[in-house]
Amino acid sequence: MSSPVYVAGLGVISAIGNNVAENLAALKSGKAGMADITYLQTRYKHEIPAAEVKFNNSQLAAMAGFPEHISRTALLSSIAAKEALEDSAIKNIGGLRIGFISANTVGGMDKSEHFYEDFLKDNQRGDLLDVVNHGCGNITELVADQLEINSYVTTISTACSSSANAIFFGARLIRAGILDAVVAGGTDAFTRFTLNGFNTLMILDRKFCKPFDENREGLNLGEGAGYVVLVSDKIAKQLDKELYGKLSGYDNSNDAYHQTATSPEGDGPYMAMQGALKRAGLQPSDIGYINLHGTGTPNNDQSEGTAVMRLFDGNYPPMSSTKSFTGHTLGASGGIEAVFSLLALKHGLVFPNLRFETQMKELPFSPQTELLTDQPINHVLSNSFGFGGNCSSLIFSKA
């Protein structure tokens, strides 16, 4: 792969921590973020667990430097994106062509829900500030303005592969010579719309999820934001810091099987992983760790597992789903898990797949259940698969 694109900065906020250091500590200690729903106002508060960020909107607004009426989606984005940019050690943003490519799927839905609750009772009520930033793109623009990034700003919304697509789109812009650096990833807040929607699909686990377990019953929803700062080879050489790695491979494929399910044969996941390996110039045996999409639903885990079985053909690297820690953060998941994959690469770690007990009968392998340290990992594969068959895989490699 010509024109290498390096990762210079990381930023994340999730149910297991408010920054990179806290997330890493939780991953190493096996501390999951699921609990009874606390901050979202819903009838399912004591019925369905979720992985919420452990702050209310007022607290997040203070951390983000935004007024309280701003959507939780933007607040989470701001916190993680600023951490990533600061971590990158880029000193002169104004002198660079820098982009902000951010993914989300709910936009300002959290605030819109509050507006319509009041409006439907009385059409003279409801604060219009709650709906002015409803669109997914509005969230990106709010944070880009705060970061003072204006060379290139856009939003990706392809369901649960959104953040992964944002990251490799950013890499393509750098490789094409259009940008010098990109803050790329995504964000999503927990909303009643997504909770009720996934509940209608009957794929929510009433207990803490257990991805890739024979007796899995569904996913836990989560929220958060994760970003990486991608830089060109030229910028990388100017930075006075150790790089996290490089984005060596990526691919987006679509199996066109079903609106909300991937094919039983795992065609979309298989093509995405195979395409990422081809772009990176790697063989399956080169992968040292797979960060699985691993939602915990019967369809997803069977489909992804079948694709892994087809591609790796008996030579299976350690793998796990970190959604067993963070829940499924939807549009943010690819960004959050890119951060986790880069931490695995840098520190030689394989994170555990929490609560796994029984191997799936369709698969000849199981996920890793204990933390592995000091692993000789040179390449990490991170999977993000979304509704509509939109499947993406990223490969991060040692710089």
Steps between C-alpha positions, in 0.01 A plus 500: 500500500664824385485839672475377860248665731601506865302530822635778721222552753221316681192620685210308652214523746277204578319323782834366627691827511513867415833495317750262343680419827178414685373283214829312483498440876147360482586272207797365692309450824190347339266775621187521284284811464151347497250586773138594553402796283563816700503812282255421218137552595329179393245246625771232466725646772502190718428247228769539233868569586710743299853636491457873564778755543498577871415872482179696451474761225589791727823331604587406141429854382742637757767253386440577134474876533155508337172644628261249659247510216750332263429137416670231706628359170703818441619518861647150481655578162663818626661333802653212303602705195678760713688227686612344170614831355693593815656154512619533140743779598423690181609851590382717213154392393443828319792432269372158389230370275318310774162334475233381741314191383252392764238228500173472688158344451269684740605863454325719754221248554546509877395865510228457236335237718472752782352760266228273362404376844402856592374597153257209470339595829462863391609630158588832659762333712844356425837674483611541138862494616440129552434433131725746320790252500296188427691400184802272508705760312421770755679299768817483291490869414458607863813311603700599191431866578611448859822331381552780244526245219365619168717355221266205455200405715254223427276244668478124437183311593503135392352342812749312719785514248487881496814576702712244320395651169582848631850384593589346168340786306731731693796281405401514134489880508850510647634248249346704218689810619182689582563523875804489729317367806152384597315459829284198415261279693153534637251558778153393605285568805254259657144596403148368541475471122784248481398319818142455382609414147740225602249374755244470220751290305516274808880498508564660841633283782323550833828405668857606426583386147734207428625523141587176316351284774278209393229633733524868403169685499577838346688824544520777759483850362771746593616852421824689463747639249834396361742681267843451351721769350635384166804672353701483181856370490625859476312613812594184689869581457445845651335375819701464818320191626467125454234403245236241585528324165373534147177420322631238262177350370130571469199390303126556479280228350127433486333160486158656416337219697251667734415839651602403853691173469819376337502184291527163680805425284668818622550633146519870593738454795711257296537743208583791734772309686639351180507842331677663794766227499552540126542876527748457784694235307457255788398139549250385764790347694650849546211617721588490871160596643146545370278757665171336406185693419343249741169656598361193679199454272441149361527616137802727529726266690412202283558698180826662613623172646431319173692768310797467737489122460498532119783751486736369769436132424624344822775753576309722742669790679379611844175692470240666719207739499557813707127568477490271803647808678342799327176362360418571138564870446355492147652776284779551753602135521752500214678804644505372856621159388764655274641665814488166683668324207782752496547461876519123449760554227710743704497307828492142367160426656208274418190612689263243653155416366306540824237251621578240233418146621402262218651468153259544211422163344543639146856621561833322561639786711417708805585859592770580751362514855805621694722803445813409306806723545838531328362360176705528177229690313598675176158529338151537651177444305196698618153416367194728480186369333179698459137468399434475129801271459750786529812317617840660567833372627810696602854371548740691725869409480821590679645820363 
